[in-house]
Amino acid sequence: MLTEKIRKVDVNVKGLRSADGTVYLSPGLQGRIFCSIGDTLIHKLDFAMAANPSDDFNNIGGNSLWPAPEGGAYAFNYPHGEWTVQDGINKVCPELTMLSATDAVMVKNIALVNAKGINVELEYRREVHANDISALARSCLVKGVSYTATDTFTARNDYPVKDVLLNAWTLEQFPGAEGIVAFGKFDCTDASKVVNDDFYGNPLSRISFSGNLFLFRLGGPDRLQIGIRRECRPELIGAYDPAREILIIRKTKPRAGKYINIADNEQKNGPFSTEDLFSVFNGASLNFFELETIGPMIEKDGRFDHSTVVSDTFIFKGPKENLAELLAKEYNINSKEIIK
């Protein structure tokens, strides 16, 4: 069974029941979160890499919590000039400090160096609640699993914002890309302002619009990433995988605080050149994609205090006609451009 298979790479994994599935908390895999429906694993989980991790970045999969920005003057992925995932994210494992039938908390203290050479001591905290979406799933004759994650980085020392900018950023990773359609729902009249393409590559040829939806055809030869600007009031992002008959929805609400440019580039226009609430990564030949949420930075008296992102993940599995009905019924989305 799937639980036993996961326990071979993390003996301390715990599962929370949600509707037709399980939300797995993995303290032994750096605090990542995975979901299943029945005995089907929904997220990417590289079992071989998890069993035999290297000294380099171990891209195991699941939902992981990262510090943003990735690039630029305040970057956490370029502490010494070359792209690096630091040990606090890549290797240090949290402690499971609370567990009930529906809730869990994972905590660890970590230290990260940013591109300015500042050693930033942080508390990394993940609070996870398994949602009961049984009635919704049954009403559309599909199966489902859902959870809410409240992810926080809190400063453990005094860091002026002239030296440290940090936003909590979750990367939820799923297998496959070719043939999958990512999408998002927004509320603004100028569609040209929805997508931030200031990352790398040229994603615009793979993006189209239909009313208040954007569609991003995943796959192809190139790794691509986009942001979804907060100013366009995005409601959600998601993806439809026809091969696996899976529909994924991710939601986060804008909150008070400072949003920054998370992008992996030099950020020539500075860290406040855009305020993205969501991001989508197209892994192309890597055979995975990511649906990402970003939280604001909270400062007090000119110092970094904390950053929290609250994310809702909903995953459904079933015939395409039923998933199309669910999109219309629950999210008021006309699925004709998404599910074909």
SEKETOR-885552 format. One record per residue (C-alpha): residue number from 1; chain; x, y, z. Coordinates in Angstrom, 1 decimal. Example, Ala and Ser with C-alpha at 12.3 -4.5 7.8 and 13.67 -1.06 7.14 Angstrom:
REM SEKETOR-885552
{1; "A"; {12.3; -4.5; 7.8}}
{2; "A"; {13.7; -1.1; 7.1}}
This chain:
REM SEKETOR-885552
{1; "A"; {0.0; 0.0; 0.0}}
{2; "A"; {1.0; 3.6; -0.5}}
{3; "A"; {1.4; 4.5; 3.2}}
{4; "A"; {3.9; 1.6; 3.6}}
{5; "A"; {5.8; 2.7; 0.5}}
{6; "A"; {6.1; 6.3; 1.8}}
{7; "A"; {7.2; 5.0; 5.3}}
{8; "A"; {10.2; 3.3; 3.6}}
{9; "A"; {11.6; 6.8; 2.9}}
{10; "A"; {10.2; 8.5; 6.0}}
{11; "A"; {9.3; 6.3; 9.0}}
{12; "A"; {7.8; 9.3; 10.7}}
{13; "A"; {5.3; 10.2; 8.0}}
{14; "A"; {1.7; 10.9; 9.3}}
{15; "A"; {-1.5; 11.0; 7.5}}
{16; "A"; {-4.6; 13.1; 7.9}}
{17; "A"; {-7.9; 11.8; 6.3}}
{18; "A"; {-9.8; 14.0; 3.9}}
{19; "A"; {-12.8; 12.8; 2.0}}
{20; "A"; {-11.5; 10.1; -0.3}}
{21; "A"; {-7.9; 10.6; 0.4}}
{22; "A"; {-5.0; 11.2; 2.7}}
{23; "A"; {-2.9; 14.3; 3.4}}
{24; "A"; {0.6; 13.1; 4.3}}
{25; "A"; {3.0; 15.2; 6.5}}
{26; "A"; {6.6; 14.2; 6.0}}
{27; "A"; {9.0; 15.6; 8.7}}
{28; "A"; {11.6; 13.2; 7.5}}
{29; "A"; {11.5; 14.7; 4.0}}
{30; "A"; {12.2; 18.3; 5.1}}
{31; "A"; {8.5; 19.0; 6.1}}
{32; "A"; {7.0; 18.3; 2.7}}
{33; "A"; {3.3; 17.6; 2.1}}
{34; "A"; {1.9; 14.9; -0.2}}
{35; "A"; {-1.7; 13.8; -1.1}}
{36; "A"; {-3.3; 10.6; -2.3}}
{37; "A"; {-6.8; 9.7; -3.5}}
{38; "A"; {-7.4; 6.1; -2.5}}
{39; "A"; {-4.0; 4.5; -3.1}}
{40; "A"; {-3.0; 6.9; -5.9}}
{41; "A"; {-0.3; 9.4; -5.1}}
{42; "A"; {-1.2; 12.7; -6.6}}
{43; "A"; {2.0; 14.7; -6.0}}
{44; "A"; {5.4; 14.0; -7.4}}
{45; "A"; {7.5; 11.9; -5.0}}
{46; "A"; {10.9; 10.7; -6.2}}
{47; "A"; {11.2; 7.6; -4.0}}
{48; "A"; {14.7; 6.7; -5.3}}
{49; "A"; {16.0; 10.2; -4.5}}
{50; "A"; {14.3; 10.3; -1.1}}
{51; "A"; {15.9; 6.9; -0.2}}
{52; "A"; {19.4; 8.0; -1.3}}
{53; "A"; {19.7; 11.8; -1.2}}
{54; "A"; {22.8; 13.5; -2.6}}
{55; "A"; {24.7; 16.4; -1.2}}
{56; "A"; {23.2; 18.6; -3.9}}
{57; "A"; {19.5; 19.7; -4.2}}
{58; "A"; {17.2; 16.8; -3.7}}
{59; "A"; {14.1; 17.7; -5.8}}
{60; "A"; {11.9; 15.1; -4.2}}
{61; "A"; {8.5; 16.7; -4.9}}
{62; "A"; {5.4; 17.4; -2.9}}
{63; "A"; {4.5; 20.8; -1.4}}
{64; "A"; {7.6; 22.5; 0.0}}
{65; "A"; {8.0; 25.9; 1.7}}
{66; "A"; {10.7; 28.2; 0.4}}
{67; "A"; {11.9; 31.7; 1.0}}
{68; "A"; {11.6; 34.3; -1.7}}
{69; "A"; {13.0; 36.1; -3.6}}
{70; "A"; {15.0; 33.5; -5.5}}
{71; "A"; {17.1; 36.0; -7.5}}
{72; "A"; {18.2; 39.6; -7.3}}
{73; "A"; {20.0; 41.6; -4.6}}
{74; "A"; {18.2; 39.8; -1.7}}
{75; "A"; {18.2; 36.3; -3.2}}
{76; "A"; {18.2; 33.2; -1.0}}
{77; "A"; {19.1; 30.9; -3.9}}
{78; "A"; {22.3; 32.7; -4.8}}
{79; "A"; {24.1; 33.1; -1.4}}
{80; "A"; {27.5; 32.7; -3.0}}
{81; "A"; {26.9; 33.6; -6.6}}
{82; "A"; {25.8; 30.1; -7.9}}
{83; "A"; {22.2; 28.7; -7.7}}
{84; "A"; {22.0; 26.8; -4.4}}
{85; "A"; {19.2; 25.4; -2.3}}
{86; "A"; {20.5; 25.9; 1.2}}
{87; "A"; {20.5; 23.1; 3.9}}
{88; "A"; {17.8; 24.7; 6.0}}
{89; "A"; {15.4; 24.0; 3.1}}
{90; "A"; {17.1; 21.0; 1.4}}
{91; "A"; {18.3; 18.9; 4.4}}
{92; "A"; {17.1; 20.1; 7.8}}
{93; "A"; {14.0; 18.2; 9.0}}
{94; "A"; {11.3; 19.6; 11.2}}
{95; "A"; {9.8; 18.2; 14.4}}
{96; "A"; {6.1; 17.2; 14.3}}
{97; "A"; {4.9; 19.2; 17.4}}
{98; "A"; {1.1; 18.6; 17.1}}
{99; "A"; {-1.0; 15.9; 15.6}}
{100; "A"; {-4.7; 15.2; 15.7}}
{101; "A"; {-7.2; 13.5; 13.3}}
{102; "A"; {-7.5; 16.6; 11.2}}
{103; "A"; {-4.5; 18.9; 12.1}}
{104; "A"; {-0.7; 18.8; 12.4}}
{105; "A"; {2.1; 21.3; 13.0}}
{106; "A"; {5.8; 20.9; 11.8}}
{107; "A"; {8.5; 23.3; 13.1}}
{108; "A"; {12.2; 23.7; 12.6}}
{109; "A"; {14.8; 26.4; 13.3}}
{110; "A"; {17.0; 27.2; 10.3}}
{111; "A"; {19.6; 29.6; 9.1}}
{112; "A"; {19.8; 31.0; 5.5}}
{113; "A"; {22.3; 33.3; 3.9}}
{114; "A"; {21.0; 35.8; 1.4}}
{115; "A"; {22.9; 37.5; -1.5}}
{116; "A"; {23.9; 40.4; 0.7}}
{117; "A"; {25.8; 37.9; 3.0}}
{118; "A"; {23.3; 38.3; 5.9}}
{119; "A"; {22.8; 35.1; 8.0}}
{120; "A"; {19.1; 35.0; 8.6}}
{121; "A"; {17.9; 32.9; 11.5}}
{122; "A"; {14.3; 31.8; 11.2}}
{123; "A"; {11.6; 29.6; 12.6}}
{124; "A"; {10.0; 27.6; 9.8}}
{125; "A"; {6.4; 26.5; 10.7}}
{126; "A"; {3.8; 24.6; 8.8}}
{127; "A"; {0.2; 24.2; 10.2}}
{128; "A"; {-1.9; 21.8; 8.1}}
{129; "A"; {-5.6; 21.2; 8.3}}
{130; "A"; {-7.4; 18.4; 6.4}}
{131; "A"; {-10.6; 19.7; 4.8}}
{132; "A"; {-13.8; 17.7; 4.5}}
{133; "A"; {-15.0; 18.1; 0.9}}
{134; "A"; {-17.0; 14.8; 0.9}}
{135; "A"; {-20.3; 16.5; 0.1}}
{136; "A"; {-18.9; 18.5; -2.8}}
{137; "A"; {-17.1; 15.4; -4.3}}
{138; "A"; {-20.2; 13.2; -4.0}}
{139; "A"; {-22.4; 15.9; -5.5}}
{140; "A"; {-20.3; 15.8; -8.7}}
{141; "A"; {-19.6; 12.0; -8.6}}
{142; "A"; {-15.9; 12.5; -8.2}}
{143; "A"; {-13.3; 11.7; -5.5}}
{144; "A"; {-11.4; 14.3; -3.7}}
{145; "A"; {-8.8; 15.3; -1.1}}
{146; "A"; {-8.1; 18.8; 0.3}}
{147; "A"; {-6.1; 20.7; 2.9}}
{148; "A"; {-5.2; 24.2; 4.1}}
{149; "A"; {-1.6; 25.0; 4.9}}
{150; "A"; {-0.6; 28.0; 7.0}}
{151; "A"; {3.1; 28.4; 6.3}}
{152; "A"; {5.3; 30.9; 8.2}}
{153; "A"; {8.8; 32.2; 8.4}}
{154; "A"; {9.5; 34.2; 11.6}}
{155; "A"; {12.6; 36.1; 12.3}}
{156; "A"; {14.6; 34.9; 15.3}}
{157; "A"; {16.9; 37.9; 15.3}}
{158; "A"; {16.9; 41.6; 14.3}}
{159; "A"; {17.1; 42.2; 10.5}}
{160; "A"; {16.5; 45.6; 8.9}}
{161; "A"; {14.6; 45.4; 5.7}}
{162; "A"; {17.5; 47.2; 3.9}}
{163; "A"; {19.4; 43.9; 4.4}}
{164; "A"; {16.6; 41.3; 4.4}}
{165; "A"; {13.5; 40.8; 2.4}}
{166; "A"; {11.7; 37.5; 2.8}}
{167; "A"; {8.3; 36.2; 1.6}}
{168; "A"; {6.9; 32.7; 2.3}}
{169; "A"; {6.5; 30.8; -1.0}}
{170; "A"; {5.0; 27.3; -1.4}}
{171; "A"; {5.9; 25.2; -4.4}}
{172; "A"; {3.4; 22.4; -4.9}}
{173; "A"; {4.8; 19.9; -7.4}}
{174; "A"; {3.0; 17.4; -9.6}}
{175; "A"; {4.2; 14.8; -12.1}}
{176; "A"; {3.8; 15.3; -15.9}}
{177; "A"; {3.5; 18.3; -18.1}}
{178; "A"; {2.8; 17.5; -21.7}}
{179; "A"; {-0.9; 17.7; -22.4}}
{180; "A"; {-1.7; 19.4; -19.1}}
{181; "A"; {-3.4; 22.7; -19.0}}
{182; "A"; {-2.8; 25.2; -16.1}}
{183; "A"; {-5.2; 28.0; -15.7}}
{184; "A"; {-6.3; 30.8; -13.4}}
{185; "A"; {-9.3; 33.0; -12.7}}
{186; "A"; {-8.9; 36.7; -12.3}}
{187; "A"; {-11.1; 39.9; -12.0}}
{188; "A"; {-9.7; 42.7; -14.1}}
{189; "A"; {-10.6; 44.1; -17.5}}
{190; "A"; {-7.1; 44.3; -19.0}}
{191; "A"; {-5.9; 40.7; -19.5}}
{192; "A"; {-2.5; 42.0; -20.7}}
{193; "A"; {-1.7; 42.9; -17.1}}
{194; "A"; {-2.5; 39.5; -15.5}}
{195; "A"; {0.6; 37.5; -16.3}}
{196; "A"; {4.1; 38.5; -15.2}}
{197; "A"; {6.5; 36.9; -17.6}}
{198; "A"; {9.7; 38.4; -16.1}}
{199; "A"; {11.3; 35.1; -15.3}}
{200; "A"; {13.1; 33.2; -18.1}}
{201; "A"; {12.1; 31.9; -21.5}}
{202; "A"; {9.1; 33.1; -23.4}}
{203; "A"; {5.9; 31.6; -22.1}}
{204; "A"; {3.5; 33.9; -23.9}}
{205; "A"; {3.2; 31.7; -27.0}}
{206; "A"; {1.7; 29.0; -24.7}}
{207; "A"; {-0.8; 31.3; -23.0}}
{208; "A"; {-4.3; 32.3; -24.1}}
{209; "A"; {-7.3; 34.0; -22.5}}
{210; "A"; {-11.0; 33.2; -22.4}}
{211; "A"; {-13.1; 35.7; -20.5}}
{212; "A"; {-11.7; 36.0; -17.0}}
{213; "A"; {-9.5; 32.9; -17.4}}
{214; "A"; {-5.9; 32.5; -18.5}}
{215; "A"; {-4.8; 29.1; -19.9}}
{216; "A"; {-1.1; 28.0; -19.9}}
{217; "A"; {-0.4; 24.9; -22.0}}
{218; "A"; {2.3; 23.0; -20.2}}
{219; "A"; {4.9; 20.8; -21.7}}
{220; "A"; {7.1; 21.7; -24.7}}
{221; "A"; {10.9; 21.8; -24.8}}
{222; "A"; {11.5; 24.8; -22.5}}
{223; "A"; {11.3; 25.4; -18.8}}
{224; "A"; {9.0; 28.4; -18.2}}
{225; "A"; {7.6; 30.3; -15.3}}
{226; "A"; {4.9; 32.9; -14.9}}
{227; "A"; {3.6; 35.0; -12.1}}
{228; "A"; {0.0; 36.1; -11.6}}
{229; "A"; {-0.2; 39.7; -10.5}}
{230; "A"; {-2.0; 40.6; -7.3}}
{231; "A"; {-3.4; 43.8; -8.8}}
{232; "A"; {-5.6; 41.8; -11.2}}
{233; "A"; {-7.3; 40.2; -8.2}}
{234; "A"; {-6.6; 36.5; -9.0}}
{235; "A"; {-9.0; 34.1; -7.3}}
{236; "A"; {-7.3; 30.8; -8.0}}
{237; "A"; {-5.0; 28.8; -10.1}}
{238; "A"; {-5.3; 25.2; -11.2}}
{239; "A"; {-4.4; 22.5; -13.6}}
{240; "A"; {-6.2; 19.7; -15.5}}
{241; "A"; {-4.4; 16.5; -16.2}}
{242; "A"; {-6.5; 14.5; -18.7}}
{243; "A"; {-4.2; 11.4; -18.7}}
{244; "A"; {-4.7; 11.0; -14.9}}
{245; "A"; {-8.2; 12.5; -14.8}}
{246; "A"; {-7.1; 14.9; -12.1}}
{247; "A"; {-8.2; 18.5; -11.5}}
{248; "A"; {-6.2; 20.6; -9.0}}
{249; "A"; {-7.2; 24.0; -7.6}}
{250; "A"; {-5.0; 26.2; -5.4}}
{251; "A"; {-6.3; 29.4; -3.7}}
{252; "A"; {-4.7; 32.1; -1.5}}
{253; "A"; {-6.1; 35.5; -0.6}}
{254; "A"; {-4.1; 38.7; -0.7}}
{255; "A"; {-3.2; 40.0; 2.8}}
{256; "A"; {-1.8; 43.2; 4.3}}
{257; "A"; {2.0; 43.4; 3.9}}
{258; "A"; {4.6; 43.7; 1.1}}
{259; "A"; {4.7; 41.4; -1.9}}
{260; "A"; {7.9; 41.2; -3.9}}
{261; "A"; {9.3; 39.8; -7.2}}
{262; "A"; {10.1; 36.2; -6.5}}
{263; "A"; {11.8; 35.6; -9.8}}
{264; "A"; {15.0; 33.8; -10.5}}
{265; "A"; {16.8; 36.6; -12.4}}
{266; "A"; {18.8; 39.7; -11.7}}
{267; "A"; {15.7; 41.8; -11.0}}
{268; "A"; {17.0; 44.9; -12.8}}
{269; "A"; {13.9; 46.8; -11.8}}
{270; "A"; {14.2; 45.8; -8.1}}
{271; "A"; {12.4; 43.4; -5.8}}
{272; "A"; {9.2; 45.5; -5.8}}
{273; "A"; {8.9; 45.5; -9.6}}
{274; "A"; {5.9; 43.2; -9.4}}
{275; "A"; {3.6; 41.8; -6.7}}
{276; "A"; {2.7; 38.3; -7.6}}
{277; "A"; {0.2; 36.3; -5.6}}
{278; "A"; {0.5; 33.0; -7.6}}
{279; "A"; {3.1; 31.4; -9.9}}
{280; "A"; {3.1; 28.5; -12.3}}
{281; "A"; {6.3; 26.6; -13.2}}
{282; "A"; {6.4; 24.5; -16.4}}
{283; "A"; {9.1; 21.9; -15.9}}
{284; "A"; {9.0; 20.7; -19.6}}
{285; "A"; {11.5; 17.8; -20.0}}
{286; "A"; {11.7; 17.5; -16.2}}
{287; "A"; {8.3; 15.9; -16.4}}
{288; "A"; {6.7; 17.9; -13.5}}
{289; "A"; {5.0; 21.2; -13.0}}
{290; "A"; {4.3; 23.5; -10.0}}
{291; "A"; {1.4; 25.5; -8.7}}
{292; "A"; {2.7; 28.1; -6.3}}
{293; "A"; {1.4; 30.6; -3.8}}
{294; "A"; {3.1; 33.6; -2.3}}
{295; "A"; {2.5; 35.5; 1.0}}
{296; "A"; {3.4; 39.0; 2.0}}
{297; "A"; {6.3; 40.2; 4.2}}
{298; "A"; {5.4; 41.8; 7.5}}
{299; "A"; {7.8; 44.4; 8.9}}
{300; "A"; {7.8; 46.1; 12.2}}
{301; "A"; {9.8; 49.3; 12.8}}
{302; "A"; {11.7; 48.9; 9.6}}
{303; "A"; {12.7; 45.3; 10.4}}
{304; "A"; {11.6; 41.9; 8.9}}
{305; "A"; {9.2; 40.3; 11.3}}
{306; "A"; {7.5; 37.4; 9.6}}
{307; "A"; {5.8; 36.2; 6.4}}
{308; "A"; {2.8; 33.9; 6.2}}
{309; "A"; {1.1; 32.3; 3.2}}
{310; "A"; {-2.3; 30.6; 3.7}}
{311; "A"; {-3.0; 28.2; 0.9}}
{312; "A"; {-6.0; 26.0; 0.1}}
{313; "A"; {-5.4; 22.9; -2.1}}
{314; "A"; {-8.3; 21.0; -3.6}}
{315; "A"; {-7.7; 17.8; -5.7}}
{316; "A"; {-10.4; 15.9; -7.6}}
{317; "A"; {-10.3; 12.7; -9.6}}
{318; "A"; {-13.0; 11.5; -12.0}}
{319; "A"; {-14.4; 11.5; -15.5}}
{320; "A"; {-13.9; 14.7; -17.5}}
{321; "A"; {-17.6; 15.4; -17.7}}
{322; "A"; {-17.9; 15.3; -13.9}}
{323; "A"; {-14.8; 17.5; -13.4}}
{324; "A"; {-16.3; 20.0; -15.9}}
{325; "A"; {-19.5; 20.1; -13.9}}
{326; "A"; {-17.5; 20.7; -10.7}}
{327; "A"; {-15.7; 23.6; -12.2}}
{328; "A"; {-18.9; 25.2; -13.2}}
{329; "A"; {-20.8; 24.4; -9.9}}
{330; "A"; {-18.2; 25.2; -7.3}}
{331; "A"; {-15.9; 27.8; -9.1}}
{332; "A"; {-18.2; 29.4; -11.7}}
{333; "A"; {-15.7; 28.5; -14.4}}
{334; "A"; {-16.8; 27.6; -18.0}}
{335; "A"; {-14.5; 24.6; -18.6}}
{336; "A"; {-14.9; 24.3; -22.3}}
{337; "A"; {-11.3; 25.7; -22.9}}
{338; "A"; {-9.8; 23.6; -20.1}}
{339; "A"; {-11.5; 20.2; -20.4}}
{340; "A"; {-11.9; 18.9; -23.9}}
